[in-house]
């Protein structure tokens, strides 16, 4: 049996599976996972409609689950993989959690943190963008197209 290649692409595919769950549940299709030492410790997707809660973004739910798993509030040894660039609210939460690394798929030109608050993340957080960008962007576009 060959060893699994734990790349950003591999983990983004797992986050994309969460985005697909959101799409199927009629939620904005954003998925997130938190990885610590090559182990997925949290998975989440948007639940704002189901929970009737504007803060129930995939990133916030994943942060909470990861912190519970670790038994602490800091994620400095963790990577968050999320299919869409985090909004300012989520980026602020990632700052407070002192996230080690952020990897996101598609940019969000309307609500993404980079447009309005590019320095909101913790100064030590490494940022990688554009992983599976086409797939991650396409599912969001398809969702909103179906709403029009």
C-alpha positions as CSV (number, residue, x, y, z in Angstrom):
1,X,0.0,0.0,0.0
2,X,1.4,3.4,-0.9
3,X,1.6,6.3,1.5
4,X,-1.0,9.1,1.0
5,X,0.4,12.3,-0.5
6,X,-0.8,14.9,2.0
7,X,-0.7,18.0,-0.3
8,X,-2.7,21.2,-0.2
9,X,-4.6,19.7,-3.2
10,X,-5.5,16.6,-1.2
11,X,-6.8,18.5,1.7
12,X,-8.7,21.0,-0.4
13,X,-10.5,18.1,-2.0
14,X,-11.8,17.2,1.5
15,X,-12.9,20.8,2.0
16,X,-14.6,20.7,-1.4
17,X,-16.6,17.6,-0.3
18,X,-17.9,19.8,2.6
19,X,-18.8,22.5,0.1
20,X,-20.8,20.0,-1.9
21,X,-22.7,19.1,1.3
22,X,-23.6,22.7,1.8
23,X,-24.8,23.0,-1.9
24,X,-27.0,19.9,-1.4
25,X,-28.5,21.5,1.8
26,X,-29.3,24.7,-0.1
27,X,-26.5,26.6,1.8
28,X,-23.9,28.8,0.1
29,X,-21.4,26.1,-0.9
30,X,-18.4,26.8,1.3
31,X,-16.5,24.0,3.0
32,X,-13.7,24.0,5.5
33,X,-11.4,21.6,7.2
34,X,-8.7,22.0,9.9
35,X,-5.6,19.9,9.7
36,X,-3.0,19.5,12.4
37,X,0.1,17.4,11.8
38,X,-1.4,15.9,8.7
39,X,-4.6,14.8,10.5
40,X,-8.0,16.3,9.8
41,X,-9.3,17.4,13.2
42,X,-12.4,19.3,12.0
43,X,-14.8,19.5,9.1
44,X,-17.6,22.0,8.5
45,X,-19.7,23.7,5.8
46,X,-22.0,26.7,5.9
47,X,-25.1,26.3,8.1
48,X,-26.4,29.8,8.1
49,X,-29.8,28.8,6.7
50,X,-30.3,25.7,8.8
51,X,-29.2,27.4,12.1
52,X,-30.7,30.8,11.1
53,X,-27.4,32.3,12.2
54,X,-25.4,34.7,10.1
55,X,-22.2,33.6,11.9
56,X,-22.5,29.9,11.1
57,X,-19.9,30.1,8.3
58,X,-17.9,27.0,7.6
59,X,-14.7,28.6,8.9
60,X,-16.2,29.6,12.3
61,X,-17.7,26.1,12.7
62,X,-14.4,24.5,11.8
63,X,-12.5,26.7,14.2
64,X,-14.8,25.8,17.1
65,X,-14.6,22.1,16.3
66,X,-10.8,22.2,16.0
67,X,-10.4,24.1,19.3
68,X,-12.7,21.6,21.0
69,X,-10.7,18.7,19.6
70,X,-7.4,20.2,20.7
71,X,-8.7,21.4,24.1
72,X,-7.4,24.9,23.6
73,X,-8.2,28.1,21.7
74,X,-5.1,28.4,19.6
75,X,-4.6,26.9,16.1
76,X,-1.0,28.0,15.6
77,X,0.1,24.5,14.5
78,X,-3.0,24.0,12.2
79,X,-3.9,24.7,8.7
80,X,-7.4,25.8,7.6
81,X,-8.4,24.7,4.1
82,X,-11.5,26.6,2.9
83,X,-13.0,26.6,-0.6
84,X,-13.7,30.4,-0.6
85,X,-11.7,33.3,0.6
86,X,-12.8,34.0,4.2
87,X,-14.9,37.1,4.9
88,X,-13.6,39.8,7.4
89,X,-15.6,38.1,10.2
90,X,-14.0,34.8,9.7
91,X,-10.5,36.3,9.1
92,X,-10.9,38.1,12.4
93,X,-11.7,34.8,14.1
94,X,-8.7,33.2,12.5
95,X,-6.5,36.0,13.8
96,X,-7.8,35.4,17.4
97,X,-7.2,31.7,16.9
98,X,-3.6,32.5,15.8
99,X,-4.0,30.2,12.8
100,X,-0.7,28.8,11.5
101,X,-1.7,28.5,7.8
102,X,-4.7,29.5,5.6
103,X,-5.2,27.8,2.3
104,X,-8.2,28.9,0.2
105,X,-9.6,28.0,-3.2
106,X,-11.5,30.8,-4.9
107,X,-11.1,34.5,-4.2
108,X,-14.2,36.4,-3.1
109,X,-13.9,39.8,-4.8
110,X,-17.1,41.1,-3.0
111,X,-16.8,39.9,0.6
112,X,-13.3,38.4,0.9
113,X,-11.0,39.8,3.6
114,X,-8.1,40.6,1.2
115,X,-10.1,43.4,-0.5
116,X,-11.0,45.4,2.6
117,X,-8.8,44.1,5.4
118,X,-5.7,42.4,4.0
119,X,-3.8,42.7,7.3
120,X,-6.5,41.3,9.5
121,X,-5.0,37.8,9.8
122,X,-2.4,37.0,12.5
123,X,1.0,38.3,11.4
124,X,2.5,34.8,11.5
125,X,-0.3,33.1,9.5
126,X,1.0,31.8,6.2
127,X,-1.5,32.3,3.3
128,X,-1.8,30.3,0.1
129,X,-4.6,31.0,-2.4
130,X,-5.9,29.5,-5.6
131,X,-5.8,25.8,-4.7
132,X,-8.5,24.2,-6.8
133,X,-9.6,27.8,-7.6
134,X,-11.7,26.8,-10.7
135,X,-13.7,24.1,-9.0
136,X,-14.2,26.1,-5.8
137,X,-15.4,29.1,-7.8
138,X,-17.6,27.1,-10.1
139,X,-19.7,25.6,-7.3
140,X,-20.4,29.0,-5.8
141,X,-21.3,30.5,-9.2
142,X,-23.6,27.5,-10.0
143,X,-25.3,28.0,-6.6
144,X,-26.1,31.6,-7.2
145,X,-27.0,31.0,-10.8
146,X,-29.7,28.5,-9.6
147,X,-31.1,31.2,-7.3
148,X,-31.8,33.7,-10.1
